[in-house]
Amino acid sequence: MIFTSLLIKCKINEMKILAVCQYYYPENFVIYKICEELASQGHDVTVLTGKPNYGYDGIIPEYKDISYEEINNVKVHRVDLVARGKSRMSIIKNYLSFWKNSKKWVKKCKEKFDVVYSFSLSPVTILSAGSLYKKKHHVRHIVHCVDLWPESVLVTNAVKRSSITYKILYFWSKKLYKTADDILVGSPTFKDYFEKVLKLPTDNIHFAAQPSLVEVNDGLRKPLGDGFHVLYCGNLGILQETDLIPKAMKLVRNNKVTFHVIGMGPKTDELKELVNNLHLRGRVIYHGPLPAKKAAPYFKACDISYISLKEDGYVGKTIPNKIMMSMAFGKPILGVLGGDGKDVINSANCGVCVEADPEKIAKAIDDFSKMNEGKIKELGNNAKKYYFEHFSIKKVATQISTFVKK
């Protein structure tokens, strides 16, 4: 009798979730970890996504003819799309093809889900399929917004604020966000953006961080050699101000400090040129782009993590996802940022934040390199403890689950 009651209770709490995101495994986005955790918590999870191509040279060959598969108890439907290339036009075609084909899938779908959960990376048009399913079947739509639109196209200089394209994206974004029943935002500052820029009510907006894709790695450390090692892992773009790395390293007094850079972006060539011009080969080492799992051994081996974000607009006040991976691996953080990211580092007591000035960054690196091993370990332990108490995949999925079952 007790067993039967428990079984009934479990069935009542279990929800059929349609998760929508343009990107999914084997693409390196945390949405697949969240879906797998939701499934492990007892939910029946189905994903609507595209064929994997982000970070690859076209659609992965073995996926060209796959439209359905099951991965770790999650059912995955894949629609066709135009592979993302390097040109702006190919990216637009990539976005629009998923927008069109995901809506087509929803129109044909006869399966009934209890709720839709959309993971909102770029572009905002990812939300269209979930919005359509909500309208068609009268179910709740939860949006997990980890990339602000149309703000993202402004900070990357893709469009100008005065352009007609921006105005179209503004009203389209506002309309899509407005259809959501609850909006989970990846950074507290996002709420200000919805209120002040999009002019939307904020009663249904709640903070739910974007967790680290890799939380536990039992593999070997990357042998980095003797000395003190600093790691930057992420996009090499305008907002990250990665030119500060070689400029600061030129001023670092401790010649046993080595700075490792993993990533790629529009500022890659500038970084490499500065390293050469400032004669920093061997002190600043560029390892190229690496997927999260291959970057993990570097996180394990480094002494501290360096995270920078230009304080520009709302995006510049957010929590970079690099903070999450650094904290998950128990690494002290040297932050060159403000806003929500600085607040997290200070709240966790896991590092220091300085201004975007080469001299101040160099001094902070020197100060870290002089710390005794016990202090470095203490800061790292603070980071890891705070991460698993507030931002882990399990924690965030449990938070999502409460909105799924509303």
Buried (B, 14 or more C-beta within 10 A) or exposed (E): EEEEEEEEEEEEEBBBBBBBBBBBBBBBBBBBBBBBBBBBBEBBBBBBBBBBBBBBEEBBEEBEEEEEEEBBEBBBBBBBBBBBBEEEEEBBBBBBBBBBBBBBBBEEBEEEBBBBBBBBBBBBBBBBBBBBBBEEBEBBBBBBBBBBBBBBBBBBEBBEEEEEEBEEBBEBBBEBBEBBBBBBBBBBBBBBBBEEBBEBEBEBBBBBBBBBBBBEBEEEEBEBEEEBBBBBBBBBBBBBBBBBBBBBBBBBEBEEBBBBBBBBBEBBEBBBEBBEEBEBEEBBBBBEBBEBEBBBBBBBBBBBBBBBBBBEBBBBBBBBBBBBBBBBBBBBBBBBBBBBBBBBBEEBEBBBBBEBEBEBBBBBBBEBBEBEEEEBEBBBEBBBBBBBEBBBBBBBBEBBBEBBEE
